[in-house]
Amino acid sequence: MTTENTQYEHQPVMLEEVLDMWFSQSEGFYVDGTFGRGGHSRALLARLDDNGRLAGIDRDPQAIAAGQELAASDSRFHMVANRFDCLPQVVEQAGRPIDGLLLDLGVSSPQLDDAARGFSFLRDGPLDMRMDPTQGESVAEWLSHAAEKDIANVLYRYGEERKSRWIAKRICDTRKEQPITRTLQLANLIESVLGRNEQGKHPATRSFQALRIHINGELDALNQVLEQSLETLAIGGRLAIISFHSLEDRIVKLFIRDHSGRAPKGRGGLPLGNEMPQRLEPVGKAMRASKAELKVNVRSRSAVLRVAEKVA
Ligand SMILES: C[S@@+](CC[C@H](N)C(=O)[O-])C[C@H]1O[C@@H](n2cnc3c(N)ncnc32)[C@H](O)[C@@H]1O
């Protein structure tokens, strides 16, 4: 793993849109739950005054190192090395509720670009994919013992991979002969099952996404942090979430809908009986990156930004 923070860069996605729809108080307390290389955080700090505060959270060691460097040069910022569903502790430590919470989900470009992290199906490296390599199992470890049906379920549920059972069977047949420990070994195995007939998409795309989501417990962390946001945001505080695939976006969309009194009604418009009191108000509609950004940042292609304000 490289320790050089400047070697791999990350271009923040939908930066102007986030600041326009989410930022409101120059003396506020903000939390960037996915610090990465701090692209959004630095732009926010430029708008905060001396009384404003920003906490950055990340669980990736290189992101944490970049955040600690920033904290050393700006006393309004501090870095929290943790999963982002630690908001109660962050608020307790700050002694004030959050005026703005940002989540720019998924992996950063440095994580993808550094073959040693094992996220990429294009570059050979150890099959790891943990955002925090000091916690839990790597993908290689999990694939060495997981039941065939559990592997198939993960590929289907988190990758929407229709041929999940075939791939899981091939993984289990292969591991009897040799352990699956390298990213390209797995990518080639998947290609040998699916062929190469999808235009513009590597056949391992969906499976790598699924394994990454599973190994990092990504959807569980997202569900937790959304629930925590209701208790840790100030009234008038805003939640901004950028998601990169439909599973994440669906969770965010339904969470905002259900907590903003917009849950679907039954026949004749009658309540279904499971309505929740209104806590949030959506701010604008879901947004996508501008044409100009799409031209210069390929990661922004699948980004969807949703913003909501806490009203009760
Ligand atoms: C897309 S990047 C964020 C990039 C950042 N906005 C920037 O401009 O540099 C996502 C970051 O969130 C971190 N991350 C993802 N899920 C996390 C979680 N549950 N807890 C803490 N950090 C997480 C990843 O390690 C990664 O550094």
Ligand as a Chemical Component Dictionary entry (heavy atoms), coordinates in Angstrom:
data_LIG
# 
_chem_comp.id                   LIG 
_chem_comp.type                 NON-POLYMER 
_chem_comp.pdbx_formal_charge   0 
_chem_comp.three_letter_code    LIG 
# 
loop_
_chem_comp_atom.comp_id 
_chem_comp_atom.atom_id 
_chem_comp_atom.alt_atom_id 
_chem_comp_atom.type_symbol 
_chem_comp_atom.charge 
_chem_comp_atom.model_Cartn_x 
_chem_comp_atom.model_Cartn_y 
_chem_comp_atom.model_Cartn_z 
_chem_comp_atom.pdbx_ordinal 
LIG C1  C1  C 0  -16.055 9.228  -2.809 1  
LIG S1  S1  S 1  -14.877 9.333  -1.555 2  
LIG C2  C2  C 0  -15.078 10.958 -0.906 3  
LIG C3  C3  C 0  -14.260 11.988 -1.615 4  
LIG C4  C4  C 0  -14.283 13.353 -0.966 5  
LIG N1  N1  N 0  -15.599 13.965 -1.001 6  
LIG C5  C5  C 0  -13.281 14.277 -1.652 7  
LIG O1  O1  O 0  -13.689 15.283 -2.244 8  
LIG O2  O2  O -1 -12.076 13.994 -1.565 9  
LIG C6  C6  C 0  -15.568 8.364  -0.298 10 
LIG C7  C7  C 0  -14.712 8.269  0.973  11 
LIG O3  O3  O 0  -15.564 7.836  2.010  12 
LIG C8  C8  C 0  -14.927 6.856  2.768  13 
LIG N2  N2  N 0  -16.003 6.006  3.303  14 
LIG C9  C9  C 0  -16.903 5.275  2.603  15 
LIG N3  N3  N 0  -17.742 4.662  3.439  16 
LIG C10 C10 C 0  -17.382 5.038  4.699  17 
LIG C11 C11 C 0  -17.898 4.747  5.990  18 
LIG N4  N4  N 0  -18.943 3.946  6.168  19 
LIG N5  N5  N 0  -17.290 5.318  7.047  20 
LIG C12 C12 C 0  -16.225 6.147  6.882  21 
LIG N6  N6  N 0  -15.692 6.448  5.683  22 
LIG C13 C13 C 0  -16.266 5.898  4.608  23 
LIG C14 C14 C 0  -13.992 6.149  1.816  24 
LIG O4  O4  O 0  -12.908 5.594  2.539  25 
LIG C15 C15 C 0  -13.569 7.286  0.895  26 
LIG O5  O5  O 0  -12.376 7.886  1.348  27 
# 
loop_
_chem_comp_bond.comp_id 
_chem_comp_bond.atom_id_1 
_chem_comp_bond.atom_id_2 
_chem_comp_bond.value_order 
_chem_comp_bond.pdbx_ordinal 
LIG C1  S1  SING 1  
LIG S1  C2  SING 2  
LIG S1  C6  SING 3  
LIG C2  C3  SING 4  
LIG C3  C4  SING 5  
LIG C4  N1  SING 6  
LIG C4  C5  SING 7  
LIG C5  O1  DOUB 8  
LIG C5  O2  SING 9  
LIG C6  C7  SING 10 
LIG C7  O3  SING 11 
LIG C7  C15 SING 12 
LIG O3  C8  SING 13 
LIG C8  N2  SING 14 
LIG C8  C14 SING 15 
LIG N2  C9  SING 16 
LIG N2  C13 SING 17 
LIG C9  N3  DOUB 18 
LIG N3  C10 SING 19 
LIG C10 C11 SING 20 
LIG C10 C13 DOUB 21 
LIG C11 N4  SING 22 
LIG C11 N5  DOUB 23 
LIG N5  C12 SING 24 
LIG C12 N6  DOUB 25 
LIG N6  C13 SING 26 
LIG C14 O4  SING 27 
LIG C14 C15 SING 28 
LIG C15 O5  SING 29 
# 
